[in-house]
Amino acid sequence: MILQQIQTYLRTHPATSLAELAQHFHTDADALRGMLNPLIRKGRVRKLASKPCGTCHSCDPASLELYEWVDS
């Protein structure tokens, strides 16, 4: 059920960070990565290249890890 909810969320929220997904679904970021992996393998979701936001390195890495829905 949650995989369907993740897909629906990503369809309506382009370039969503892992931190946003974790907050929305009240789920651990590592657990979400595990749920996103099958969707990535099926080509439904794409992990975007992340870049550091600056030089301080104090940002949560999950906030820089972005995912997007892939339109068929």
MARLUM-391974 format. One record per atom (N, C-alpha, C, O): residue in three letters; x, y, z. Coordinates in steps of 0.02 Angstrom, whole numbers, plus 50000, padded with zeros to 5 digits. Layout:
BEGIN
ALAXYZ...
// end
This chain:
BEGIN
MET500414994050000MET500005000050000MET500435006350000MET500295011049963ILE500965006450040ILE501365012550044ILE501735013849978ILE501855019649962LEU501905008549940LEU502225009749875LEU501775013749829LEU502005018149793GLN501135012049830GLN500655015749789GLN500605023049812GLN500565027549771GLN500625024049878GLN500595030849905GLN501225034749887GLN501185040749873ILE501795031449888ILE502415034849868ILE502385036849795ILE502565042449778GLN502145032449753GLN502075033949682GLN501605039949671GLN501765044449632THR501045039949705THR500565045449699THR500885052049722THR500795057149690TYR501245051749777TYR501565057849803TYR502075060449754TYR502105066449741LEU502495056049726LEU503005058149679LEU502715060849614LEU503015065349583ARG502145058349594ARG501815060949533ARG501625068349542ARG501645072149494THR501445070149602THR501185076949614THR501705081649646THR501575087549653HIS502285078949665HIS502805083049696HIS503465081749661HIS503855077449682PRO503605085349606PRO504215084149569PRO504845085749610PRO504845090349651ALA505365081949598ALA506015082849631ALA505935083149707ALA506085088249738THR505685077749735THR505565077349807THR506165074449842THR506465069549819SER506355077549898SER506925074949935SER506715069049978SER506135068249996LEU507215064949995LEU507085059350039LEU506845061750107LEU506425058450138ALA507095067350129ALA506875070150193ALA506135072150191ALA505775071050240GLU505915074950135GLU505205076650127GLU504765070450129GLU504235070350160LEU504985065250094LEU504615058950094LEU504575055950164LEU504055053650186ALA505135056050199ALA505165053350267ALA504695057150314ALA504345054050355GLN504675063650307GLN504235067650348GLN503505066450330GLN503085065750375HIS503355066250266HIS502665065350244HIS502385058550266HIS501815058050288PHE502785053250258PHE502545046450273PHE502725044150343PHE502585038450361HIS503035048450383HIS503225046750451HIS503615040150452HIS503475035650491THR504125039850408THR504515033750398THR505255035550397THR505445040950375ASP505665030950420ASP506385031850420ASP506645032350349ASP506405028850304ALA507145036650338ALA507425037650272ALA507725031250243ALA507645029950183ASP508045027150284ASP508335020850259ASP507785016050237ASP507865012550187ALA507235015850273ALA506675011550253ALA506385013950186ALA506205009850144LEU506345020550178LEU506085023150115LEU506545021550056LEU506305020150001ARG507195021750067ARG507655019850014ARG507515012749990ARG507515011349930GLY507385008350038GLY507225001450021GLY506575000949981GLY506514996649938MET506095005249995MET505465005249958MET505545008449890MET505205006549842LEU505985013349884LEU506095016749820LEU506495012449771LEU506415013149710ASN506935008149797ASN507355004149752ASN506975000049701ASN507165000049643PRO506434996449720PRO506064992749669PRO505744997349617PRO505694995549559LEU505525003149638LEU505225007949592LEU505755010649544LEU505605012049486ILE506355011449568ILE506915013649525ILE507085008149475ILE507165009549416ARG507125001949499ARG507284996349454ARG506754995449399ARG506914993649343LYS506124996849416LYS505584996249367LYS505545002349321LYS505155002349273GLY505955007449334GLY505965013349292GLY505405018249306GLY505275022649265ARG505075017649362ARG504525022249380ARG504775028449416ARG504465033749413VAL505325027649451VAL505615033149490VAL506355033749471VAL506685028849456ARG506595039949472ARG507295041149457ARG507605045049515ARG507315049749542LYS508205042849535LYS508585046549585LYS508985051849548LYS509365050349502LEU508905058049568LEU509255063549536LEU509945064449567LEU510055062949626ALA510405066949528ALA511075068449553ALA511015073949605ALA510715079149593SER511315072849663SER511285077949715SER511945081749718SER512475079149703LYS511885088049737LYS512465092349744LYS512435095549813LYS511905097249837PRO513015096349844PRO513015099949908PRO512735107049899PRO512865110249848CYS512365109349947CYS512055115849941CYS512545121549955CYS512415127249937GLY513095120049986GLY513595125150002GLY514225121950029GLY514365116150015THR514595125750067THR515235123150092THR515215121350166THR515715118950192CYS514655122350200CYS514645121150272CYS514565113750289CYS514765111650344HIS514275109750245HIS514165102550255HIS513735100950316HIS513805095550344SER513315105550337SER512885104350395SER512175102250376SER511765100950420CYS512035101950311CYS511365099850289CYS511275092350299CYS511755088550295ASP510665090450314ASP510495083350319ASP510585080150250ASP510275082550202PRO510985074950243PRO511075071850177PRO510425069650145PRO510365069750083ALA509925067750185ALA509275065750157ALA508915071550124ALA508505070450080SER509075077650144SER508745083450113SER509055084950044SER508765088650004LEU509635082050031LEU509965083149967LEU509875077349918LEU510075077749860GLU509565071949942GLU509445065949901GLU508755066749869GLU508245066149903LEU508745067949804LEU508115069549769LEU507885063849724LEU508285060249694TYR507225063049722TYR506905058049680TYR506355061349639TYR506065066349661GLU506215058449580GLU505675061049540GLU505315055249505GLU505605049949493TRP504675056349490TRP504275051649454TRP504465051849380TRP504585057249352VAL504495046049348VAL504655045649278VAL504005044349240VAL503685039149250ASP503815049049197ASP503215048149156ASP503345042949103ASP503865043049070SER502865038549094SER502945033349042SER502755036048975SER502795032348925
// end
